Amino acid sequence: MAAYDYDLFVIGGGSGGVRAARVAASLGKRVGIAEEYRFGGTCVIRGCVPKKLLVYASQYTEHFEDAVGYGWEVGESSFDWKRLVAAKDREIARLEGLYRRGLENSGAEIVASRAELIDAHTVRLLKSGKTVTAERIVIATGGTPNPHAALPGHDLCISSNEAFDLDELPRSILIAGGGYIAVEFANIFHGLGVDTTLIYRGVEILSRFDQDMRQGLHKAMVEKGIRIILTDVINEVTRAPAGGLIAKTKEGATLAVDTVMLALGRDPNTGGLGLDAAGVETDERGAVVVDENSRTNVKNIYALGDVTNRVQLTPVAIHEAMCFIETVYKDNPTSPDYDLIPTAVFSQPEIGTVGLSEEEAAGRYPELEIYRAEFRPMKATLTGRTEKTIMKLVVDAASRKVLGAHVLGHDSGEMAQLLGIALKAGATKDVFDRTMAVHPTASEELVTMYTPSYRVKNGERV
Ligand SMILES: Cc1cc2nc3c(=O)[nH]c(=O)nc-3n(C[C@H](O)[C@H](O)[C@H](O)COP(=O)(O)OP(=O)(O)OC[C@H]3O[C@@H](n4cnc5c(N)ncnc54)[C@H](O)[C@@H]3O)c2cc1C
């Protein structure tokens, strides 16, 4: 008889957990996976997927406006938030079903319950009260929006979790935060006709992105009508006597809005998980500490995805799961590769980016060539829209290697994926120059910027 009930027990049925469980089961391992809410996790249920659907919905306002420039007469349009939420929910239910079926077909046992560790090999399933044992355990419990509990009135605010399922679309919203989730939701709500204000404590939105992208997007958002307040924070939120909320800021502003959304980072989901009982170490933010093979200090327990607070992106969680499988079940120790992760901000316009920003590269390389183009996208020529596309390549002058590629403009998320391949392959600027353009596209600019716009020597623009 086997010493344990399972070879592998996975806690958390999100991007990382499902992948680890499904692949391990398909290799013939006896696998159990517990999910306390819905399979698919943050990405499918209240993250990437529903967000992108809302982004699409919010773009129609501009599509209708732009259509006129192309000869269309668009009749009276109206928007039904409840219909959108219902359609989004149907799609998410479909995807959740696919995740469940994938697990079932692989032979993994699905447990619809919260799970907590009792010791290094034992898990308690809260719904049934049962305990099960496993040779190995994977913690893939993800993250949760930081509730900002120190803010008076934080309980009156929503997070991204609630934003997807509001009963009514607010007339006005104040969003606190300067990261990609705050910025994306500001664009979504604005596009859906909500009077939108973004408040961020930093000097510019989207820290860690290239400065040109940050400033370019800021300008575009303001031109669309989104209010952006920088170097200020909300100090207090109270109910307004006539309904709605009043937010007071540190710098003395008072904002009356229907809804306040906090998008101030995400905390690792480790509370009450029994990590102490199992002896698993966490850091000061509560993230599970792991080595380069996603192994915790307890040798049979691994952790992957957002709960480890490495890079909080779905493809990264999935990649970490695949590295875990290689390492543990294929005898091929594999560390996750975090170099050159392409990523996008689904704002309007989008940002697509891979590699080093000019600022990061300037700190690491003695001399850079910066190729930069700013132009009005072709589609805007007949619509009268003033919005600009910005493209930028950051090149190491010595090796000619392209260190970073950054695009602000339509479909730049799609471009980032392909630029990611080029940079991952180590492409030099000469390879970009030798690549034939696709005409007429916006992205052809990426292979036709022949002369550097400027150089950066020892951190200084010259
Ligand atoms: C609004 C938003 C937008 C995002 N957009 C993008 C994007 O565009 N692109 C991108 O790459 N990433 C995006 N992300 C990030 C992405 O969703 C996460 O990086 C990814 O989901 C992490 O996967 P994970 O497996 O680590 O955790 P999760 O997907 O969070 O899954 C963890 C699961 O564990 C469950 N769980 C927790 N504790 C327990 C327990 N004790 N017992 C049982 N189950 C438990 C949870 O219910 C959850 O389902 C977005 C996130 C948010 C919030």
PDBQT file of the ligand as one rigid body, heavy atoms in Angstrom, charges set to zero:
ROOT
HETATM    1  C1  LIG A 501      -7.328  42.434 -12.449  1.00  0.00    +0.000 C 
HETATM    2  C2  LIG A 501      -6.181  41.561 -12.842  1.00  0.00    +0.000 A 
HETATM    3  C3  LIG A 501      -5.745  41.548 -14.140  1.00  0.00    +0.000 A 
HETATM    4  C4  LIG A 501      -4.677  40.753 -14.516  1.00  0.00    +0.000 A 
HETATM    5  N1  LIG A 501      -4.279  40.782 -15.818  1.00  0.00    +0.000 NA
HETATM    6  C5  LIG A 501      -3.254  39.996 -16.218  1.00  0.00    +0.000 A 
HETATM    7  C6  LIG A 501      -2.845  39.990 -17.585  1.00  0.00    +0.000 A 
HETATM    8  O1  LIG A 501      -3.387  40.707 -18.419  1.00  0.00    +0.000 OA
HETATM    9  N2  LIG A 501      -1.824  39.172 -17.933  1.00  0.00    +0.000 N 
HETATM   10  C7  LIG A 501      -1.199  38.369 -17.026  1.00  0.00    +0.000 A 
HETATM   11  O2  LIG A 501      -0.294  37.626 -17.403  1.00  0.00    +0.000 OA
HETATM   12  N3  LIG A 501      -1.566  38.366 -15.722  1.00  0.00    +0.000 NA
HETATM   13  C8  LIG A 501      -2.573  39.166 -15.303  1.00  0.00    +0.000 A 
HETATM   14  N4  LIG A 501      -2.956  39.141 -13.986  1.00  0.00    +0.000 N 
HETATM   15  C9  LIG A 501      -2.189  38.317 -13.025  1.00  0.00    +0.000 C 
HETATM   16  C10 LIG A 501      -2.609  36.848 -13.081  1.00  0.00    +0.000 C 
HETATM   17  O3  LIG A 501      -3.993  36.740 -12.903  1.00  0.00    +0.000 OA
HETATM   18  C11 LIG A 501      -1.866  36.076 -12.006  1.00  0.00    +0.000 C 
HETATM   19  O4  LIG A 501      -0.478  36.295 -12.141  1.00  0.00    +0.000 OA
HETATM   20  C12 LIG A 501      -2.131  34.574 -12.103  1.00  0.00    +0.000 C 
HETATM   21  O5  LIG A 501      -3.490  34.301 -11.992  1.00  0.00    +0.000 OA
HETATM   22  C13 LIG A 501      -1.344  33.843 -11.011  1.00  0.00    +0.000 C 
HETATM   23  O6  LIG A 501      -1.652  32.491 -11.033  1.00  0.00    +0.000 OA
HETATM   24  P1  LIG A 501      -1.515  31.621  -9.692  1.00  0.00    +0.000 P 
HETATM   25  O7  LIG A 501      -1.747  30.206 -10.103  1.00  0.00    +0.000 OA
HETATM   26  O8  LIG A 501      -0.289  31.956  -8.991  1.00  0.00    +0.000 OA
HETATM   27  O9  LIG A 501      -2.694  32.128  -8.747  1.00  0.00    +0.000 OA
HETATM   28  P2  LIG A 501      -4.234  32.351  -8.975  1.00  0.00    +0.000 P 
HETATM   29  O10 LIG A 501      -4.598  32.341 -10.409  1.00  0.00    +0.000 OA
HETATM   30  O11 LIG A 501      -4.587  33.522  -8.165  1.00  0.00    +0.000 OA
HETATM   31  O12 LIG A 501      -4.893  31.047  -8.349  1.00  0.00    +0.000 OA
HETATM   32  C14 LIG A 501      -4.848  30.783  -6.986  1.00  0.00    +0.000 C 
HETATM   33  C15 LIG A 501      -6.089  29.981  -6.634  1.00  0.00    +0.000 C 
HETATM   34  O13 LIG A 501      -5.936  29.418  -5.340  1.00  0.00    +0.000 OA
HETATM   35  C16 LIG A 501      -7.186  29.437  -4.695  1.00  0.00    +0.000 C 
HETATM   36  N5  LIG A 501      -6.915  29.335  -3.258  1.00  0.00    +0.000 N 
HETATM   37  C17 LIG A 501      -6.301  30.227  -2.464  1.00  0.00    +0.000 A 
HETATM   38  N6  LIG A 501      -6.143  29.729  -1.222  1.00  0.00    +0.000 NA
HETATM   39  C18 LIG A 501      -6.663  28.482  -1.245  1.00  0.00    +0.000 A 
HETATM   40  C19 LIG A 501      -6.779  27.441  -0.270  1.00  0.00    +0.000 A 
HETATM   41  N7  LIG A 501      -6.287  27.597   0.957  1.00  0.00    +0.000 N 
HETATM   42  N8  LIG A 501      -7.373  26.299  -0.625  1.00  0.00    +0.000 NA
HETATM   43  C20 LIG A 501      -7.866  26.128  -1.885  1.00  0.00    +0.000 A 
HETATM   44  N9  LIG A 501      -7.772  27.065  -2.843  1.00  0.00    +0.000 NA
HETATM   45  C21 LIG A 501      -7.162  28.217  -2.528  1.00  0.00    +0.000 A 
HETATM   46  C22 LIG A 501      -7.803  30.738  -5.128  1.00  0.00    +0.000 C 
HETATM   47  O14 LIG A 501      -9.204  30.727  -4.993  1.00  0.00    +0.000 OA
HETATM   48  C23 LIG A 501      -7.351  30.816  -6.581  1.00  0.00    +0.000 C 
HETATM   49  O15 LIG A 501      -8.317  30.254  -7.450  1.00  0.00    +0.000 OA
HETATM   50  C24 LIG A 501      -4.044  39.923 -13.571  1.00  0.00    +0.000 A 
HETATM   51  C25 LIG A 501      -4.473  39.918 -12.248  1.00  0.00    +0.000 A 
HETATM   52  C26 LIG A 501      -5.524  40.728 -11.889  1.00  0.00    +0.000 A 
HETATM   53  C27 LIG A 501      -5.990  40.721 -10.467  1.00  0.00    +0.000 C 
ENDROOT
TORSDOF 0
